[in-house]
Amino acid sequence: MAVDGVDLQVREGTIHALIGPNGAGKTTTFNLLTRFLAPTAGSILFRGQDITRVAAARVAGMGLVRSFQISAVFPSLTLRENLLVALQRRDQSCRVFWRTTKVADQTARRIDELLAQVGLSADADQLASGVSYGKRRALEIATTLALEPDVLLLDEPTSGLGTEDVMRITALIGALKRKKTVLMVEHNLSVVSSISDTITVLARGRKIAEGSFAEISGNADVLSAYIGSEPIQAHA
């Protein structure tokens, strides 16, 4: 059983990390929450509304939007064009042949705002294939933000990044807490310890601990699930 009776609550306006060894059920939990998978038991509530059987596209439209482990951007488009695609998807303007100058100007301003928010203004007209992997991850977060979500689910946002890019993405996610709720799967414990308000630990599909980093890092079940004996430490 990939996810076995996981009871998870994410408080609005917080950063909530979901951690655990490989195969713990973290990504499966994401797939259930965003309705990419149908649960065989239990229920999923979003702001009190039962979304257990709601289609994935509708869930995203309600404000529950996710990223994936592998960067998913259009490599042959510029960063600006990638964001244009996301904005057109949100407001359905991709179905409109004629657009007024006013609407086009509003869209351009919103793209500039999103690029600035994730620190990519200088790369706006670069092809996505021509920027670093870290910048592509930042672009993916920007395209997610373009959908104006209430809750962002980030699946291993710092995976495969070098130290400098990890710092960039960590700072970006930390800044999101002012306006968004974030649930993230993350293996880098330095990232988790520095920005998370609450951490839930999974092992073999079950929740074994939850709390602050200080609370979970000394938990005997967590230590056993990860390495067996030594306390968990986050190295900068």
C-alpha positions as CSV (number, residue, x, y, z in Angstrom):
1,M,0.0,0.0,0.0
2,A,1.6,3.2,-1.2
3,V,-0.2,5.5,1.2
4,D,-1.6,4.0,4.4
5,G,-4.0,6.1,6.4
6,V,-2.0,9.3,6.1
7,D,-3.8,12.1,8.0
8,L,-2.4,15.4,6.9
9,Q,-3.5,19.0,7.6
10,V,-1.9,22.0,6.0
11,R,-2.5,25.4,7.6
12,E,-3.1,28.4,5.4
13,G,-0.2,30.8,5.1
14,T,2.5,28.3,6.1
15,I,5.2,26.2,4.5
16,H,4.6,22.5,5.2
17,A,7.3,20.0,4.2
18,L,6.7,16.4,3.5
19,I,9.8,14.3,3.9
20,G,10.8,10.7,4.2
21,P,13.1,8.0,2.7
22,N,12.8,7.0,-0.9
23,G,9.5,5.0,-1.4
24,A,7.8,6.6,1.6
25,G,4.8,7.6,-0.4
26,K,5.5,11.4,-0.7
27,T,4.9,11.8,-4.4
28,T,1.9,9.4,-4.3
29,T,0.4,11.7,-1.6
30,F,0.9,14.6,-3.9
31,N,-0.8,12.7,-6.7
32,L,-3.7,11.9,-4.5
33,L,-4.1,15.5,-3.3
34,T,-4.1,16.9,-6.8
35,R,-6.3,14.1,-8.1
36,F,-3.7,12.6,-10.5
37,L,-4.5,9.4,-8.6
38,A,-7.9,8.3,-7.2
39,P,-7.8,7.2,-3.5
40,T,-9.2,3.8,-2.7
41,A,-10.3,5.0,0.8
42,G,-10.4,8.2,2.8
43,S,-11.3,11.8,1.8
44,I,-9.5,15.0,0.7
45,L,-10.8,18.4,1.8
46,F,-9.8,21.7,0.4
47,R,-11.0,24.7,2.5
48,G,-13.8,22.5,3.8
49,Q,-14.9,21.3,0.4
50,D,-14.7,17.6,-0.4
51,I,-12.6,17.2,-3.6
52,T,-12.0,13.4,-3.3
53,R,-13.7,12.7,-6.6
54,V,-13.2,16.1,-8.3
55,A,-11.2,16.0,-11.7
56,A,-7.6,17.1,-11.6
57,A,-8.1,20.1,-13.9
58,R,-11.0,21.4,-11.8
59,V,-8.9,21.0,-8.6
60,A,-6.2,23.1,-10.2
61,G,-8.8,25.7,-11.2
62,M,-9.9,25.8,-7.5
63,G,-6.4,27.0,-6.6
64,L,-4.5,23.8,-5.7
65,V,-1.6,23.7,-8.2
66,R,1.5,21.6,-8.3
67,S,4.9,21.3,-9.9
68,F,6.7,18.1,-10.7
69,Q,10.1,16.5,-9.9
70,I,11.3,17.0,-13.4
71,S,11.3,20.5,-14.7
72,A,8.4,20.9,-17.1
73,V,8.9,24.0,-19.3
74,F,8.8,24.6,-23.1
75,P,12.5,24.5,-24.0
76,S,12.0,26.1,-27.5
77,L,10.2,29.1,-26.1
78,T,11.7,32.1,-24.3
79,L,11.0,32.5,-20.6
80,R,8.6,35.3,-21.4
81,E,6.7,33.1,-23.9
82,N,6.5,30.3,-21.3
83,L,4.7,32.6,-18.9
84,L,2.5,33.9,-21.7
85,V,1.3,30.3,-22.3
86,A,0.5,29.9,-18.6
87,L,-1.4,33.2,-18.4
88,Q,-3.4,32.4,-21.5
89,R,-4.3,29.0,-20.0
90,R,-5.5,30.7,-16.8
91,D,-7.8,33.3,-18.4
92,Q,-8.6,31.1,-21.5
93,S,-7.4,33.9,-23.8
94,C,-5.6,31.2,-25.8
95,R,-9.1,30.6,-27.4
96,V,-9.5,34.3,-28.4
97,F,-8.1,35.3,-31.8
98,W,-8.2,39.0,-31.3
99,R,-6.9,40.7,-28.2
100,T,-7.1,44.4,-27.4
101,T,-4.0,46.4,-26.9
102,K,-5.1,47.0,-23.3
103,V,-5.3,43.3,-22.6
104,A,-2.0,42.6,-24.2
105,D,-0.4,45.4,-22.2
106,Q,-1.9,44.0,-19.0
107,T,-0.5,40.5,-19.8
108,A,2.9,41.9,-20.6
109,R,3.0,43.7,-17.2
110,R,2.0,40.6,-15.4
111,I,4.8,38.6,-17.1
112,D,7.3,41.3,-16.0
113,E,6.0,41.1,-12.5
114,L,6.3,37.3,-12.4
115,L,9.8,37.3,-13.9
116,A,10.9,39.9,-11.3
117,Q,9.3,37.9,-8.5
118,V,11.5,34.8,-9.3
119,G,14.6,36.8,-10.2
120,L,14.6,36.1,-14.0
121,S,14.0,39.6,-15.4
122,A,17.4,39.7,-17.1
123,D,16.7,36.3,-18.8
124,A,13.3,37.1,-20.1
125,D,14.1,36.8,-23.8
126,Q,16.4,33.8,-23.4
127,L,15.2,30.4,-24.6
128,A,14.3,28.1,-21.7
129,S,16.8,25.6,-23.1
130,G,19.6,28.1,-22.8
131,V,19.4,28.9,-19.1
132,S,20.6,26.9,-16.2
133,Y,18.6,24.1,-14.6
134,G,18.1,26.2,-11.5
135,K,16.6,29.1,-13.6
136,R,14.3,26.6,-15.3
137,R,13.1,25.5,-11.9
138,A,12.5,29.1,-11.0
139,L,10.6,29.5,-14.3
140,E,8.5,26.5,-13.4
141,I,7.5,28.2,-10.1
142,A,6.7,31.4,-12.0
143,T,4.4,29.5,-14.4
144,T,2.7,27.9,-11.4
145,L,2.3,31.4,-9.8
146,A,0.8,32.6,-13.1
147,L,-2.2,30.3,-12.4
148,E,-2.8,32.4,-9.2
149,P,-3.0,29.4,-6.9
150,D,-4.0,29.5,-3.2
151,V,-1.8,26.5,-2.5
152,L,1.4,25.4,-4.2
153,L,2.5,21.8,-4.1
154,L,6.2,21.7,-5.0
155,D,7.7,18.3,-5.7
156,E,11.4,18.3,-4.9
157,P,12.0,21.9,-6.0
158,T,15.7,21.8,-5.3
159,S,16.4,18.4,-6.8
160,G,19.5,18.3,-9.0
161,L,20.5,21.9,-8.2
162,G,23.9,23.3,-7.3
163,T,24.5,25.2,-4.1
164,E,23.9,28.6,-5.5
165,D,20.6,27.6,-7.2
166,V,19.5,25.8,-4.1
167,M,19.9,29.1,-2.2
168,R,17.9,30.9,-5.0
169,I,15.0,28.5,-4.9
170,T,15.0,28.3,-1.1
171,A,14.8,32.1,-0.8
172,L,12.0,32.2,-3.5
173,I,9.9,29.6,-1.7
174,G,10.5,31.3,1.7
175,A,9.2,34.6,0.2
176,L,6.0,32.9,-1.1
177,K,4.8,32.3,2.5
178,R,3.7,36.0,2.7
179,K,1.0,35.4,0.1
180,K,0.6,31.6,-0.5
181,T,0.4,28.3,1.3
182,V,3.1,25.8,0.3
183,L,3.2,22.1,0.6
184,M,6.5,20.7,-0.6
185,V,8.3,17.3,-0.9
186,E,12.0,17.9,-0.3
187,H,15.0,15.7,0.4
188,N,17.4,18.6,1.3
189,L,17.1,18.9,5.0
190,S,18.9,22.2,5.1
191,V,16.1,23.6,2.9
192,V,13.5,21.9,5.0
193,S,14.9,23.2,8.3
194,S,15.4,26.8,7.1
195,I,11.9,27.6,5.8
196,S,9.4,25.0,7.0
197,D,6.8,25.8,9.6
198,T,5.7,22.2,9.9
199,I,7.3,19.0,8.8
200,T,5.4,15.7,8.2
201,V,7.6,12.5,8.0
202,L,6.4,9.5,6.0
203,A,7.9,6.0,6.0
204,R,6.4,3.0,4.1
205,G,3.3,4.9,3.4
206,R,2.5,6.0,6.9
207,K,2.9,9.2,8.9
208,I,5.4,8.6,11.7
209,A,6.0,12.1,13.0
210,E,5.0,15.7,12.6
211,G,6.2,19.0,14.1
212,S,9.0,21.5,13.8
213,F,12.5,20.5,12.6
214,A,13.7,20.4,16.2
215,E,10.9,18.1,17.2
216,I,11.2,15.6,14.3
217,S,15.0,15.5,14.2
218,G,15.2,13.9,17.6
219,N,12.2,11.5,17.1
220,A,13.2,7.9,17.5
221,D,10.9,6.6,14.7
222,V,12.3,9.2,12.3
223,L,15.9,8.3,13.2
224,S,15.1,4.7,12.6
225,A,13.4,5.4,9.2
226,Y,16.3,7.5,7.9
227,I,19.6,6.1,9.3
228,G,18.9,3.9,12.4
229,S,20.6,5.7,15.2
230,E,22.3,9.1,14.8
231,P,20.4,12.4,15.2
232,I,19.4,14.1,11.9
233,Q,21.3,17.3,11.2
234,A,20.9,19.9,8.5
235,H,24.2,21.1,7.0
236,A,24.3,24.5,5.3
